[in-house]
Amino acid sequence: GLPFPIAIPNKLTASTLEKSRRGEDVQEFESLKATFNSWKK
């Protein structure tokens, strides 16, 4: 089995995952550095 318990996602998590699957509100970055820099803003 898995080394952690399996849980059903809450409504916010489920909604966020569904949006990601549809490509909504998804950010893409050219590099890891660009990703980290976006968090500083």
N, CA and C of each residue as an Amber inpcrd file, in Angstrom:
protein
   123
   0.8040000  -1.1820000   0.0000000   0.0000000   0.0000000   0.0000000
   0.8570000   1.2580000   0.0000000   0.1860000   2.3570000   0.0140000
   0.8490000   3.6590000   0.0290000   1.2900000   4.0140000   1.4460000
   2.3730000   4.7720000   1.5730000   2.8750000   5.1200000   2.9040000
   2.1500000   6.2990000   3.5520000   0.9820000   6.6420000   3.0300000
   0.1990000   7.7420000   3.5870000  -1.2790000   7.4480000   3.3660000
  -2.1470000   8.0130000   4.1870000  -3.5810000   7.7520000   4.0310000
  -4.1510000   8.4590000   2.7920000  -5.0810000   7.8170000   2.1530000
  -5.7660000   8.3890000   0.9960000  -6.9880000   9.1500000   1.5080000
  -7.1900000  10.3580000   0.9980000  -8.3340000  11.1680000   1.4200000
  -9.0410000  11.7300000   0.1930000 -10.3200000  11.9460000   0.3220000
 -11.0930000  12.5890000  -0.7350000 -10.8140000  14.0840000  -0.6500000
 -10.4680000  14.7250000  -1.7960000 -10.1470000  16.1540000  -1.7480000
 -11.3650000  16.9970000  -1.3600000 -11.0890000  18.1170000  -0.6710000
 -12.1860000  19.0160000  -0.3240000 -12.6490000  19.7470000  -1.5860000
 -13.6970000  20.5530000  -1.4800000 -14.2860000  21.2010000  -2.6550000
 -13.3000000  22.1140000  -3.3740000 -12.5040000  22.8770000  -2.6180000
 -11.5430000  23.7880000  -3.2360000 -10.4800000  23.0110000  -4.0080000
  -9.9530000  21.9650000  -3.4080000  -8.9310000  21.1630000  -4.0790000
  -9.5000000  20.4880000  -5.3220000 -10.6860000  19.9160000  -5.2110000
 -11.3180000  19.2490000  -6.3490000 -11.5590000  20.2380000  -7.4880000
 -12.0150000  21.4350000  -7.1560000 -12.2560000  22.4680000  -8.1640000
 -10.9550000  22.8920000  -8.8400000  -9.9080000  23.0680000  -8.0520000
  -8.6100000  23.4680000  -8.5900000  -8.0540000  22.3940000  -9.5190000
  -8.1580000  21.1400000  -9.1240000  -7.6750000  20.0490000  -9.9680000
  -8.4530000  19.9800000 -11.2790000  -9.7520000  20.1680000 -11.2180000
 -10.5760000  20.1280000 -12.4270000 -10.2150000  21.2770000 -13.3680000
 -10.0210000  22.4830000 -12.8270000  -9.6000000  23.6170000 -13.6530000
  -8.2650000  23.3290000 -14.3310000  -7.3510000  22.7280000 -13.6010000
  -6.0350000  22.4000000 -14.1590000  -6.1650000  21.4110000 -15.3070000
  -7.0350000  20.4380000 -15.1470000  -7.2440000  19.4460000 -16.2170000
  -7.7660000  20.1040000 -17.4840000  -8.5760000  21.1600000 -17.3130000
  -9.1220000  21.8900000 -18.4630000  -8.1590000  22.9460000 -18.9930000
  -7.0490000  23.1630000 -18.2970000  -6.0710000  24.1580000 -18.7250000
  -6.4130000  25.5690000 -18.2960000  -7.3130000  25.7110000 -17.3400000
  -7.7100000  27.0340000 -16.8540000  -6.8320000  27.4470000 -15.6800000
  -6.4780000  28.7280000 -15.6290000  -5.6790000  29.2790000 -14.5210000
  -4.3650000  28.5260000 -14.3220000  -3.7660000  28.0910000 -15.4320000
  -2.5010000  27.3670000 -15.3710000  -1.3950000  28.3000000 -15.8420000
  -0.3360000  28.3910000 -15.0760000   0.8130000  29.1960000 -15.4650000
   1.9260000  28.2730000 -15.9270000   2.6080000  28.6720000 -16.9990000
   3.7540000  27.9190000 -17.4870000   4.9780000  28.8130000 -17.4310000
   6.1160000  28.2130000 -17.1380000   7.3610000  28.9620000 -17.0030000
   8.4410000  28.3020000 -17.8450000   9.3720000  29.1280000 -18.3160000
  10.4530000  28.6220000 -19.1580000  11.5450000  27.9280000 -18.3530000
  11.6240000  28.2010000 -17.0620000  12.6720000  27.6000000 -16.2400000
  12.2210000  27.5360000 -14.7840000  12.9420000  26.7620000 -14.0150000
  12.6690000  26.6850000 -12.5830000  12.9240000  28.0350000 -11.9260000
  13.9580000  28.7150000 -12.3720000  14.2820000  30.0380000 -11.8300000
  13.1230000  31.0120000 -12.0630000  12.5330000  30.9770000 -13.2480000
  11.3930000  31.8460000 -13.5470000  10.2110000  31.5190000 -12.6350000
  10.0260000  30.2450000 -12.3450000   8.9570000  29.8340000 -11.4320000
   9.1820000  30.4300000 -10.0500000  10.3940000  30.2560000  -9.5180000
  10.7070000  30.7950000  -8.1910000  10.5740000  32.3120000  -8.1640000
  11.0170000  32.9810000  -9.2220000  10.9250000  34.4410000  -9.2750000
   9.4740000  34.9130000  -9.2580000   8.5650000  34.1360000  -9.8320000
   7.1530000  34.5290000  -9.8500000   6.5560000  34.5170000  -8.4500000
   7.1150000  33.7350000  -7.5460000   6.6130000  33.6550000  -6.1740000
   7.0020000  34.8740000  -5.3590000   8.0020000  35.6120000  -5.7960000
   8.4820000  36.7740000  -5.0570000   7.5970000  37.9910000  -5.2720000
   6.7500000  37.9550000  -6.2860000   5.9190000  39.1140000  -6.6270000
   4.7070000  39.2080000  -5.7400000
